[in-house]
Each structure stands twice: as structure tokens, then as C-alpha cells.
Amino acid sequence: MTRIWVRKYEPRWGSHIPVLIKIFEISEGPILELGTGVFSTPLLHILSLSKNRSLTSYENNPYYVERHQNFITDKHQIILVDNWENINIEDTRWGFAFVDHAPEERRKLEVKRLANNAQYLVLHDSEPRNEKLYKYSEIYPLFKYRFDYTICYPHTTVLSNFVDLKNLKI
């Protein structure tokens, strides 16, 4: 039997909210969410509805898929993942992708898959002390542009191969 792990709610998990709002405002096209959450899924759902943008959310924990069922619409898919390698994310040109899924070692792999398919990639939990978990330093060289949002903890990083981020203000 597979054990479903549900973490205690932490208000600081919402540290990525300002970044998601800003990247939503400056991007166009479909949105990808890897890992649903109590902050990101409702926010991205409401934002995408406001501009009639499609949103695809992937989650490997059935508990969180069930918790977000009320957000499913013709423009918002929520898909339970059995194996991250089998999700089809390379065939779409994403306006942006938010990467915040488990297990930790998968994040860098999905970022590699999206390096040239997403105008912006937003990575949560990017502070240096989490390097041992996510190994983001291995994927940073794949990108021309990087912006680190460090005002709130945990940190959030924006990556792009298409848009220079040196003037990004959040």
C-alpha cells in the first residue's frame, strides 16, 4: 500500500505569490503547474480565468488532486501523475511553468525538459540551503537569464532562454 504524505500547512509556502503574479502579467499563452498547492493552484486558477488562459496542473499526490477538484474547468486540467517521465510537457509552448513538485529530485529533470518550451520557468524553494534537495545548480547553466526573488523565504527563481530578466521588478 502506498503511503500518502500530507504536510502540515505553513503560511510561508506562499512566498512565490508575488513572482507568479508578475510572471503571469508579463507572459502570454498556456500555463503549466508542476505540483499543486494551497497557494499556487487557487491563484493560478483565478488568474488564468481572468484572461481566458489555459492552465494544466500535474500532481502525484492523490490527496492534493482531490483537494483541488473544484478548480477543474474546460480551461483548467488537474492531472494525477503516476510517473513524471510519462507526462507530455514538451509538445506545448508554455507562457510559463511553475515548478514545485515532489519528489525533490524530479524538479531539475522537468526543468531540463522545459528549458526550450517555456518562456519563463518559475522555481520555488531555490535558496542555497535547499541545493542538496533540488540540485538547481545543475540546471542553471541551461538558461541564458536568471532572476532570484529573495525578499521572502523560501526563495523563488525565474529562468528564461527567451526573455532577458535583468530589468524584472517584483
C-alpha positions as CSV (number, residue, x, y, z in Angstrom):
1,M,0.0,0.0,0.0
2,T,1.3,3.4,-1.0
3,R,1.5,5.9,1.9
4,I,0.1,9.4,1.1
5,W,2.2,12.0,2.7
6,V,0.4,15.3,3.6
7,R,2.5,18.1,5.2
8,K,1.2,20.5,7.8
9,Y,0.2,23.8,6.3
10,E,2.8,26.6,6.5
11,P,1.9,30.2,5.7
12,R,5.5,30.8,4.4
13,W,4.8,28.4,1.5
14,G,3.1,31.4,-0.2
15,S,6.4,33.2,-0.8
16,H,6.2,32.6,-4.5
17,I,2.9,34.6,-4.9
18,P,4.4,37.9,-6.0
19,V,6.5,36.1,-8.6
20,L,3.6,34.1,-10.0
21,I,1.5,37.3,-10.3
22,K,4.3,39.2,-12.1
23,I,5.2,36.4,-14.5
24,F,1.5,35.9,-15.3
25,E,1.2,39.6,-16.1
26,I,4.2,39.7,-18.5
27,S,3.6,36.3,-20.2
28,E,1.2,35.0,-22.7
29,G,-0.1,31.6,-23.5
30,P,-0.8,28.4,-21.6
31,I,0.4,27.9,-18.0
32,L,1.9,24.8,-16.6
33,E,1.9,24.0,-12.8
34,L,4.0,21.0,-11.7
35,G,2.8,20.3,-8.2
36,T,-0.5,21.7,-6.9
37,G,-0.6,23.7,-3.7
38,V,-2.8,25.6,-1.3
39,F,-1.4,28.9,-2.7
40,S,-0.4,28.3,-6.3
41,T,-3.4,26.4,-7.6
42,P,-6.1,28.7,-6.5
43,L,-4.1,31.8,-7.5
44,L,-3.2,30.4,-10.9
45,H,-6.7,29.2,-11.4
46,I,-8.2,32.7,-10.8
47,L,-5.5,34.5,-12.8
48,S,-6.0,32.1,-15.8
49,L,-9.7,32.6,-15.7
50,S,-9.4,36.4,-15.7
51,K,-7.5,36.3,-19.0
52,N,-9.0,33.1,-20.5
53,R,-5.7,31.3,-20.5
54,S,-5.4,27.6,-20.2
55,L,-3.8,26.0,-17.1
56,T,-2.6,22.5,-16.7
57,S,-1.7,21.3,-13.2
58,Y,0.1,18.0,-12.6
59,E,0.2,16.4,-9.2
60,N,1.4,13.0,-8.0
61,N,-0.3,13.0,-4.6
62,P,-3.9,11.9,-4.8
63,Y,-4.8,13.9,-1.7
64,Y,-3.9,17.2,-3.4
65,V,-5.6,16.2,-6.6
66,E,-8.8,15.5,-4.7
67,R,-8.5,18.8,-2.7
68,H,-8.4,20.8,-6.0
69,Q,-11.1,19.0,-7.9
70,N,-13.4,22.1,-7.7
71,F,-11.0,24.0,-9.9
72,I,-11.3,21.8,-12.9
73,T,-12.9,23.5,-15.9
74,D,-12.6,23.4,-19.7
75,K,-9.6,25.7,-19.3
76,H,-8.0,24.1,-16.2
77,Q,-7.0,20.4,-16.2
78,I,-5.7,18.8,-13.0
79,I,-4.0,15.5,-13.8
80,L,-2.8,12.8,-11.3
81,V,0.7,11.7,-12.2
82,D,1.8,8.0,-11.8
83,N,5.2,8.6,-13.4
84,W,6.7,12.1,-14.1
85,E,8.6,10.8,-17.0
86,N,5.3,10.0,-18.8
87,I,3.7,13.4,-18.7
88,N,3.7,15.2,-22.0
89,I,5.1,18.7,-21.4
90,E,7.5,19.0,-24.3
91,D,4.9,19.4,-27.0
92,T,3.4,22.7,-25.8
93,R,5.0,26.2,-25.9
94,W,4.2,27.4,-22.4
95,G,3.8,31.0,-21.4
96,F,5.3,30.0,-18.1
97,A,5.8,26.9,-16.0
98,F,5.7,26.8,-12.2
99,V,7.9,24.0,-10.8
100,D,7.1,23.0,-7.2
101,H,6.5,19.2,-7.3
102,A,7.7,16.1,-5.5
103,P,9.8,14.2,-5.2
104,E,12.6,16.7,-4.9
105,E,14.9,15.0,-7.4
106,R,12.4,15.3,-10.2
107,R,12.3,19.1,-10.3
108,K,15.6,19.5,-12.1
109,L,14.6,16.8,-14.6
110,E,11.3,18.5,-15.5
111,V,13.1,21.9,-15.8
112,K,15.6,20.3,-18.3
113,R,12.6,19.1,-20.3
114,L,11.1,22.6,-20.3
115,A,14.2,24.7,-20.9
116,N,13.3,25.5,-24.5
117,N,9.5,25.1,-24.2
118,A,8.6,27.7,-21.6
119,Q,9.1,31.4,-22.0
120,Y,9.6,31.6,-18.2
121,L,10.2,28.9,-15.6
122,V,9.4,29.7,-12.0
123,L,11.2,27.5,-9.4
124,H,10.1,27.5,-5.8
125,D,12.5,26.7,-2.9
126,S,15.6,27.9,-4.7
127,E,17.5,29.2,-1.7
128,P,21.1,27.8,-1.4
129,R,20.3,25.7,1.7
130,N,18.0,23.6,-0.5
131,E,20.6,22.8,-3.1
132,K,21.1,19.4,-1.6
133,L,17.5,18.6,-2.2
134,Y,16.8,20.1,-5.6
135,K,20.2,20.5,-7.2
136,Y,19.1,23.5,-9.2
137,S,22.7,24.5,-9.8
138,E,22.8,21.6,-12.3
139,I,20.2,23.2,-14.5
140,Y,21.0,26.9,-14.1
141,P,23.7,26.7,-16.9
142,L,20.9,25.6,-19.3
143,F,19.4,29.1,-19.2
144,K,20.5,32.5,-20.6
145,Y,18.7,34.5,-18.0
146,R,18.0,34.2,-14.3
147,F,16.3,36.3,-11.6
148,D,16.3,35.4,-7.9
149,Y,13.5,36.6,-5.7
150,T,14.9,36.6,-2.2
151,I,12.7,39.1,-0.3
152,C,10.6,36.2,1.0
153,Y,11.6,32.8,2.3
154,P,11.6,30.2,0.7
155,H,13.2,31.9,-2.3
156,T,11.8,31.7,-5.9
157,T,13.9,31.8,-9.1
158,V,12.8,32.8,-12.6
159,L,14.7,31.3,-15.6
160,S,14.3,32.0,-19.3
161,N,16.1,31.3,-22.6
162,F,13.9,33.8,-24.4
163,V,13.5,37.0,-22.2
164,D,16.2,39.0,-20.5
165,L,15.4,39.2,-16.8
166,K,17.9,41.9,-15.8
167,N,15.1,44.5,-15.6
168,L,12.5,42.3,-13.9
169,K,11.0,44.1,-11.0
170,I,8.9,42.3,-8.4
